[in-house]
Amino acid sequence: QVQLVESGGGLVQPGGSLTLSCAASGTSFSSYAMRWYRQAPGKQRELVAGITSGDMANYIDSVKGRFTVSRDNAKNTVALQMNSLKPEDTAVYYCNAFRVFGYSAYNYWGQGTQVTVSS
């Protein structure tokens, strides 16, 4: 079982920066792939960035070069550094922990944190 708590959201002007953090409690954090999703009003939740247990990061095209995902297995945290923010980045951002073990998949979600990019 993994519990996830996001923090760091808020209101920022276009072109600004925010860093989201996700703190995980439970066991075997380092074995989970960690992902950031977002959901804007009226839209489906989308995967924004992920980082594997082996520290390989990947991003959707719209955030490449602007967002950076990182993890600290010693502190059980994952972060999303967001630079050059745009109004279209406005959404609720969710932290997700995922792994497959044997024939079972384990999938956990945080409660979300609001990011609003507006002047």
Secondary structure, 3 states (H helix, E strand, C coil): CEEEEEECCEEECCCCCEEEEEEEEECCHHHCEEEEEEECCCCCCEEEEEECCCCCEEECHHHCCCEEEEEECCCCEEEEEECCCCHHHCEEEEEEEEEEECCEEEEEECCCEEEEECC
